[in-house]
Amino acid sequence: MSERMTYSVPGMHCGHCEHAVSTQLRAVSGVEAVDVDLESKIVTVRGASLCDGALRAAIEAAGYRAT
């Protein structure tokens, strides 16, 4: 079953930010898709058996903080 988790990532502002966050999130087990909206600074992750802690850690590994 596919889940969806959404995060606000206020520090994102450019294509590099989008790429860094997306790359880190796609490396997390279970992640099937990542959608980054720079205008609203919202990241949506879809996948199976998603772990909130692992997703937040991936966003932090990219240099950002998820709220």
trRosetta pair geometry for C-beta under 8 A, 3 or more apart (Angstrom, degrees):
i j d omega theta_ij theta_ji phi_ij phi_ji
1 48 6.6 123 69 -124 43 90
2 32 6.8 -56 -127 27 111 148
2 46 5.8 16 179 179 113 97
2 47 6.6 -124 -144 165 78 5
2 48 6.0 -65 -99 -72 50 72
3 46 7.1 177 85 -148 45 54
3 47 6.4 -24 54 72 83 52
3 48 6.8 120 8 -115 89 28
3 49 7.5 142 5 -33 128 15
3 50 5.0 -128 77 14 129 113
4 44 6.2 -7 -169 -173 101 101
4 45 7.1 156 -154 81 51 48
4 46 5.1 -17 -99 -99 77 80
5 44 7.3 162 83 -154 42 54
5 45 5.0 -12 60 59 91 99
5 50 5.5 -145 -12 120 128 152
5 52 6.6 -174 -139 -99 151 77
5 55 6.1 133 93 57 147 176
6 42 6.2 -6 -170 -173 103 105
6 43 7.1 160 -154 84 53 49
6 44 4.9 -17 -101 -102 82 77
6 45 7.7 -174 -79 20 36 69
7 42 7.2 154 80 -156 43 57
7 43 4.8 -14 61 60 94 98
7 44 8.0 179 22 -78 65 35
7 45 7.6 25 1 -5 105 106
7 55 7.1 -172 -38 138 139 118
7 56 7.5 165 -111 -93 145 72
7 59 6.5 -107 122 -69 162 160
7 66 4.1 -33 -171 -154 134 115
7 67 7.1 124 -171 52 80 38
8 41 6.0 49 -163 113 73 96
8 42 6.0 -35 -100 -100 59 67
8 43 7.9 172 -93 19 12 78
8 66 7.0 125 66 -163 48 60
8 67 4.7 -38 72 66 103 90
9 12 5.0 52 110 -12 107 115
9 21 6.3 81 154 -117 173 153
9 41 5.6 -140 70 174 60 87
9 42 7.5 142 19 -111 79 17
9 43 5.3 35 -5 -11 124 117
9 59 6.1 -134 -105 -160 124 129
9 64 5.0 38 -166 151 110 140
9 65 7.2 158 -139 78 69 41
9 66 5.5 -35 -87 -100 84 66
9 67 7.6 165 -83 17 35 75
10 41 5.4 56 -106 159 36 154
10 65 7.4 -16 40 72 91 90
10 67 6.8 20 -14 10 105 124
11 17 7.1 -163 118 -139 77 132
11 41 7.9 124 36 -149 30 125
11 63 7.6 -120 115 122 147 80
11 64 4.6 -162 59 -129 123 93
11 65 6.6 90 -9 29 124 77
12 17 3.9 154 -140 145 76 137
12 18 6.5 88 -164 -65 125 60
12 21 6.4 -38 -90 -20 128 145
12 36 7.0 -128 -178 -172 163 119
12 38 5.9 -123 132 -125 111 74
12 41 5.3 158 56 -131 101 84
12 43 7.9 118 -17 -51 156 107
12 64 6.3 7 -52 -113 83 151
13 17 5.8 99 35 -7 47 154
13 38 6.8 97 -144 -166 22 107
14 17 5.1 109 54 5 62 101
14 18 7.2 -118 109 -3 39 91
14 38 7.3 86 -75 -140 9 142
15 18 5.4 -51 -147 36 37 115
15 19 6.2 37 154 -20 68 105
15 38 7.9 -50 -71 -68 46 151
16 19 5.7 -55 -147 37 31 111
16 20 6.2 32 156 -20 66 107
17 20 5.9 -57 -147 35 27 110
17 21 6.3 19 160 -11 64 110
17 38 7.2 111 78 -115 119 106
17 64 7.2 83 -158 -64 99 135
18 21 6.3 -63 -148 41 25 105
18 22 6.0 21 159 -16 64 116
18 36 4.5 164 -139 99 90 150
18 38 5.9 -62 -66 -67 116 108
19 22 5.9 -59 -141 41 26 110
19 23 6.0 28 162 -22 64 110
20 23 6.1 -56 -146 34 23 110
20 24 6.6 18 159 -13 60 109
20 62 4.2 132 142 -162 96 106
20 63 6.5 -21 149 30 147 107
20 64 7.8 129 103 -14 118 112
21 24 6.1 -61 -151 39 29 107
21 25 6.2 22 157 -15 66 113
21 34 7.7 -173 123 171 84 139
21 36 6.1 117 82 -98 125 138
21 43 6.1 -111 150 -99 137 146
21 58 8.0 95 -160 130 58 90
21 59 5.9 18 -138 -125 96 74
21 62 4.7 147 -88 121 51 170
21 64 6.1 -16 -87 25 111 142
22 25 5.9 -62 -145 41 28 107
22 26 6.1 27 160 -21 66 109
22 34 4.8 161 -135 102 78 140
22 36 5.8 -93 -62 -22 103 129
23 26 6.0 -56 -145 34 26 109
23 27 6.9 27 155 -22 59 107
23 62 7.3 136 61 -102 88 115
24 27 6.0 -61 -160 28 32 113
24 28 7.6 40 146 -32 61 96
24 58 4.1 157 144 179 100 88
24 59 6.7 160 97 -76 135 28
24 61 5.0 166 -142 80 137 108
24 62 4.3 -125 -3 -54 147 105
25 28 5.8 -42 -164 10 44 116
25 31 5.7 167 153 -139 77 162
25 34 4.7 115 94 -99 132 142
25 43 7.2 -173 -57 172 160 134
25 45 5.7 -129 -177 -102 132 123
25 55 6.4 33 -129 -142 94 80
25 58 5.0 126 -86 124 51 141
25 59 6.9 30 -69 -66 99 73
25 62 8.0 -28 -28 -33 79 138
26 31 5.6 -146 -126 106 35 133
26 34 5.8 -97 -62 -7 84 131
27 31 7.7 25 48 41 23 136
27 58 6.8 171 61 -129 94 124
28 31 4.7 78 71 -20 89 124
28 47 8.0 174 97 41 99 169
28 50 7.8 55 125 -139 127 79
28 51 7.5 -139 179 49 121 93
28 54 5.1 133 -147 140 121 113
28 55 6.0 78 -166 -86 178 61
28 58 5.1 -80 -52 -53 120 148
29 49 7.9 -33 125 93 95 106
29 51 7.8 34 69 10 95 115
29 54 7.2 -40 40 159 85 162
30 47 4.4 114 142 144 74 126
30 48 5.0 -124 -154 73 94 62
30 49 4.8 -121 -118 72 144 79
30 50 5.4 -167 115 -81 131 54
30 51 7.4 113 38 -3 143 81
31 34 6.6 14 178 -54 123 97
31 45 5.8 -59 -128 -168 103 110
31 46 7.7 96 -156 75 61 42
31 47 4.4 -100 -117 -56 28 153
31 50 7.0 75 -80 -108 68 99
31 55 7.8 130 -79 -99 118 97
32 46 5.4 -58 65 106 100 84
32 47 4.2 160 0 -99 82 74
32 48 7.0 68 -33 -7 117 78
33 45 7.4 163 88 -156 55 45
33 46 4.5 4 56 53 98 107
33 47 7.1 180 25 -58 59 78
34 43 6.8 -16 -168 -170 93 98
34 44 7.4 156 -157 83 45 53
34 45 5.5 -10 -106 -106 74 73
34 46 7.8 -156 -70 24 35 71
35 43 7.2 158 83 -157 52 49
35 44 4.5 -6 58 58 103 100
35 45 8.0 -160 25 -71 68 33
35 46 7.8 40 -4 -7 101 103
36 42 7.8 168 -152 89 44 47
36 43 5.2 -11 -105 -107 73 81
37 40 4.6 12 114 41 121 99
37 41 7.2 -61 93 -3 76 13
37 42 4.8 6 52 56 111 88
37 43 7.7 -160 24 -75 69 38
37 44 7.9 40 -7 -3 102 99
38 41 6.8 20 -163 -79 34 53
43 59 7.2 171 53 -102 160 123
43 66 7.4 -77 46 -115 126 109
45 50 6.4 134 115 -131 117 147
45 55 5.8 -150 31 -133 166 135
47 50 5.1 111 72 -69 102 101
50 54 7.8 -143 -175 62 63 110
50 55 6.3 22 180 -44 106 129
51 54 4.0 62 84 13 112 112
51 55 6.6 170 86 -13 58 84
52 55 5.8 -60 -148 38 30 110
52 56 6.2 27 157 -17 67 108
53 56 5.9 -55 -145 38 29 109
53 57 6.2 30 155 -20 64 108
54 57 5.6 -53 -146 37 31 114
54 58 6.4 35 153 -23 63 103
55 58 5.7 -51 -150 31 32 113
55 59 6.7 32 152 -17 63 103
55 66 7.4 15 125 -13 88 174
56 59 5.7 -53 -151 35 34 111
56 60 6.4 32 151 -16 66 106
56 66 5.0 -126 -124 49 77 131
57 60 5.6 -55 -147 40 33 111
57 61 6.2 40 150 -26 65 104
58 61 5.4 -48 -146 31 32 116
58 62 6.8 33 152 -18 61 102
59 62 5.8 -55 -158 33 33 112
59 64 5.3 -72 169 79 86 97
59 65 7.2 92 126 -140 112 11
59 66 4.4 72 84 -40 161 112
60 63 7.6 80 -178 -55 36 9
60 64 6.9 -116 -96 70 33 47
60 65 6.5 39 -96 -98 82 54
60 66 7.4 -87 -46 2 77 91
